[in-house]
Amino acid sequence: MSRTERISDRLPRFYRNWDRTALISAFVQSVCEQFDEAEQGIMKLLEAHWVDTARGEDLERIGSLMRSSPMHNEDDERFRGRLKRAVDEYKGGGTVSVIMDELTRLISAKPGAIEIVENPVTEATAEFSVVANNTWTLGSSSIEDEQLRLILTVEEDGEVSNPQIINVDTDQSVTYEGTLKCGEQLLIDQNKALLGEKDITKKVTMHGQLRLSRKGSIWKYSEALLERIGVFDTAKFDDHTFAVNVPAVKVRFDWKRHQPATFMVRIKSDALARSSLSESYVEKMLNSRRAVGINVIVKAME
């Protein structure tokens, strides 16, 4: 029963409200239309404040309350779903289990389609151009100390004898008892040393296991020639070399590091394709939820 009918039923019959041509009938109809419009306005106002029904700018205003805004080319439905998932943040969001639940709902994935890796491993490299007695500071940039390998090459014409790399803070050291010439590459791993393709492990002496400290340490390069270089007021003419070309040596450190404050989300490519979502969209969604200082990496996997 409409509002007009409900009001008319409460009026005396002699008002002739049942007669559509009567003045009272037109008056009741007009008043009820105003009531209906007001009710619709109130409903629109309420819907603009509900995540399930708000659209466009109204939905953006709700998102601003949670410091969230639509991403590029993100429609209302996807933005609405992201806002609903944001509620989990106030219930302990950010944990691995919550992130897993959110992603599973987002892409409707089956068990095993999503994998979260905390502190994923990545390759790291650092290079230094040094001459005898130079020092530098280097750390692993990881959540822990890491094993490393060294690569030494002579950058200029000439050669160096018995090159040595020392960790000043820990007394770890590695020494090659031989000559390294320009164009040759000396690779020293934990249990093996190669000069080009030749195995020269027996000519390498290691004290302690070469590792990069998480907090960083001081490293030093030296070679046999250093002891023969003359120093003013202290050198002896017959025992020291005063004019000598000391070539620079490039020291390269290679290691694998566990990225701090980082987690990687791996999603099976077929599940991602079915969801019609891209890696960049999922990454942006997670970045909108992540804590300050946390890095997010999203990759598709076979």
LINZIHU-V259637 format. One record per pair of residues at least 24 apart in sequence whose ideal C-beta (glycine too) atoms are under 7 Angstrom apart, sorted by the first residue. I is the first residue (numbers start at 1). J is the second residue. If there is no record, write none. Layout:
# LINZIHU-V259637
i->I j->J
i->I j->J
This chain:
# LINZIHU-V259637
i->3 j->32
i->3 j->35
i->3 j->36
i->4 j->28
i->4 j->29
i->4 j->32
i->7 j->32
i->51 j->80
i->51 j->83
i->51 j->84
i->68 j->288
i->71 j->284
i->82 j->285
i->86 j->289
i->89 j->289
i->93 j->289
i->94 j->291
i->103 j->265
i->107 j->267
i->107 j->271
i->107 j->272
i->107 j->275
i->107 j->277
i->108 j->275
i->109 j->271
i->113 j->267
i->113 j->268
i->113 j->271
i->114 j->265
i->114 j->267
i->115 j->266
i->116 j->263
i->116 j->265
i->117 j->263
i->117 j->264
i->117 j->266
i->118 j->263
i->119 j->143
i->119 j->258
i->119 j->259
i->119 j->260
i->119 j->262
i->120 j->259
i->120 j->262
i->120 j->264
i->120 j->297
i->121 j->256
i->121 j->258
i->122 j->257
i->122 j->259
i->123 j->256
i->124 j->255
i->124 j->256
i->124 j->257
i->125 j->252
i->125 j->253
i->125 j->254
i->126 j->253
i->127 j->250
i->127 j->252
i->128 j->251
i->129 j->155
i->129 j->248
i->129 j->250
i->130 j->221
i->130 j->248
i->130 j->249
i->130 j->251
i->131 j->246
i->131 j->248
i->132 j->221
i->132 j->222
i->132 j->223
i->132 j->225
i->132 j->226
i->132 j->246
i->133 j->222
i->133 j->226
i->134 j->221
i->135 j->168
i->135 j->218
i->135 j->219
i->135 j->220
i->136 j->219
i->137 j->216
i->137 j->218
i->138 j->212
i->138 j->216
i->138 j->219
i->138 j->253
i->139 j->212
i->139 j->213
i->139 j->214
i->139 j->215
i->139 j->216
i->140 j->212
i->140 j->213
i->140 j->214
i->140 j->255
i->140 j->257
i->141 j->257
i->142 j->214
i->142 j->257
i->142 j->258
i->142 j->260
i->143 j->214
i->143 j->258
i->143 j->260
i->144 j->214
i->144 j->258
i->145 j->211
i->145 j->212
i->145 j->213
i->145 j->214
i->146 j->211
i->146 j->212
i->146 j->255
i->146 j->256
i->146 j->257
i->147 j->190
i->147 j->211
i->147 j->255
i->148 j->210
i->148 j->211
i->148 j->212
i->148 j->253
i->148 j->254
i->148 j->255
i->149 j->187
i->149 j->188
i->149 j->189
i->149 j->254
i->150 j->174
i->150 j->188
i->150 j->251
i->150 j->253
i->151 j->185
i->151 j->187
i->151 j->252
i->151 j->254
i->152 j->180
i->152 j->186
i->152 j->249
i->152 j->251
i->153 j->185
i->153 j->250
i->154 j->180
i->154 j->181
i->154 j->182
i->154 j->184
i->154 j->247
i->154 j->249
i->155 j->247
i->155 j->248
i->155 j->249
i->155 j->250
i->156 j->182
i->156 j->247
i->156 j->248
i->157 j->182
i->157 j->247
i->158 j->182
i->158 j->245
i->158 j->247
i->160 j->223
i->160 j->225
i->160 j->247
i->160 j->249
i->161 j->223
i->161 j->224
i->161 j->225
i->162 j->223
i->162 j->224
i->163 j->223
i->163 j->249
i->164 j->222
i->164 j->223
i->165 j->219
i->165 j->221
i->165 j->251
i->166 j->219
i->166 j->220
i->166 j->222
i->167 j->217
i->167 j->219
i->168 j->218
i->168 j->219
i->168 j->220
i->169 j->217
i->169 j->218
i->170 j->208
i->170 j->217
i->171 j->207
i->171 j->208
i->172 j->207
i->172 j->208
i->172 j->210
i->173 j->207
i->174 j->204
i->174 j->206
i->174 j->210
i->175 j->204
i->175 j->205
i->176 j->203
i->176 j->204
i->177 j->203
i->177 j->205
i->178 j->203
i->182 j->247
i->212 j->255
i->221 j->249
i->221 j->251
i->261 j->293
i->261 j->294
i->261 j->295
i->262 j->295
i->262 j->297
i->263 j->296
i->264 j->297
i->264 j->299
i->265 j->298
i->266 j->299
i->266 j->301
i->267 j->298
i->267 j->300
i->267 j->301
i->268 j->301
i->269 j->300
i->269 j->301
i->269 j->302
i->272 j->300
